[in-house]
Amino acid sequence: MTMKISLLLTGKTDNSYLLEGMGIYEERLKRYAAYNRIELPELKKAASLSFAEIKQREGEMILKQVKPQEHLILLDVSGKSISSEEFAQFIEKRGVQGTKGLVFAVGGAYGFSEEVYKRADYKISLSRMTFSHQIVRLLFLEQLYRAFTIIKGEPYHHG
C-alpha cells in the first residue's frame, strides 16, 4: 500500500515561479507516494483580526483537515533540524510502521496555534534561517522528492 502524503498550506501560493517549481516536484512525487496538496482559503477580513485570532482560526481549519490516524508534522522554525538523509529515514520508518498518512503543514505568516502544536506528532525545521511561508513550500517539496530518491537509492540529478 502506498503511503498518503499531504502538504497542508495556509493560503494560496501567489508567485508563478513557485507554482511552477512546486508542480515539477509534485509531478515527480507521484511515482513514490499518493501525494496531494491542500490549500486552505485565506481568512476573510483578516486585517481586522489580531495575530492571535488569525493563528486561532487558521489552526481550526488545519485541524479539520487531519484525520485521527494521520501523523501531523509541522514545518516549524522551532522544530528539529535534520539532514536530507535523516528526513528520508523518517519517511521510510513511517512507511515500514504502516502509517496511513503523513500531513506536513506549513503555517501562515504568524505560525501555528497552540491547539495545532498540541495535535502535532512531530515538528521539523527546514533550516535555522527564516523563509517566507511561500518559499518553504517549494523547499519542502524538493526535500520530500530528494527523500524518496534516497530511500530508493536513485541518483538525483540537479537541473
C-alpha positions, 0 to 999 in steps of 0.5 A: 500500500502506498503511503498518503502524503499531504502538504497542508498550506495556509493560503494560496501560493501567489508567485508563478515561479513557485507554482511552477517549481512546486508542480515539477516536484509534485509531478515527480512525487507521484511515482513514490507516494499518493501525494496531494496538496491542500490549500486552505482559503485565506481568512476573510477580513483578516486585517481586522483580526489580531495575530492571535485570532488569525493563528486561532482560526487558521489552526481550526481549519488545519485541524479539520483537515487531519484525520485521527490516524494521520501523523501531523508534522509541522514545518516549524522554525522551532522544530528539529533540524535534520539532514536530507538523509535523516528526513528520508529515514523518517519517511521510510520508518513511517512507511515500514510502521504502516502509517496511513498518512503523513500531513506536513503543514506549513503555517501562515505568516504568524505560525501555528496555534497552540491547539495545532502544536498540541495535535502535532506528532512531530515538528521539523525545521527546514533550516535555522534561517527564516523563509517566507511561508511561500518559499518553504513550500517549494523547499519542502517539496524538493526535500520530500522528492530528494527523500524518496530518491534516497530511500530508493537509492536513485541518483538525483540529478540537479537541473 
